[in-house]
Amino acid sequence: MKKLISSIQLFFYTIWNIRTYLKWKSYERKIKKGILNKEQEKILLLKEASKLIPPKTKKGKSEYIPFSPTTKAEIKAMILFEFGKKMQILGMRITDNLEFI
């Protein structure tokens, strides 16, 4: 009799745990989907901003000479002006060396 009661208890216990497991698994899928969407938006924003840099810059005679600090500041200001709100929403920042974080 004791074995029968314990097997019935175990049966209902596993049913209860399966329901909670499946519920939390669905939450986990939704969170992963949201994170992937956010990462995709970050990548698209990064591509748009990096396309903006070459046409807006004035380089010297050589491609290999790095930007001057004033040119970097101007480029950073342009990027923040055009994409500042999106970057703030996505949690992105741009450094003084034009690196996205």
C-alpha positions, 0 to 999 in steps of 0.5 A: 500500500505504501508503495502505491501511495508513493508511486502516485505521489511521484507521478503527480510530482513529476506532472507538476514539475513538468508544467513549471519546467515548460513554463520557464522554458518558454520564458527563456526562449522569449528572453533569448529572442529579445536578446538576439533582436537587440544584438542584431540592431546593434550590428546594423547600427554599427554598420550604418555608423561605420559607413558614415565615417569615410565620406565625412572625413578629410584625409591627407595625401596618404591613407595610412596617416591616422586621424588628427584628434580634432578630426576624431572629435568632429567624427564622434560629434557627427555620429552622436548627432545622427545615432545618439538616441539609438545608441543610448537605447541599445546601450552603446557608446563611442570612445575618443578613438572611434571605437564602439563599446 
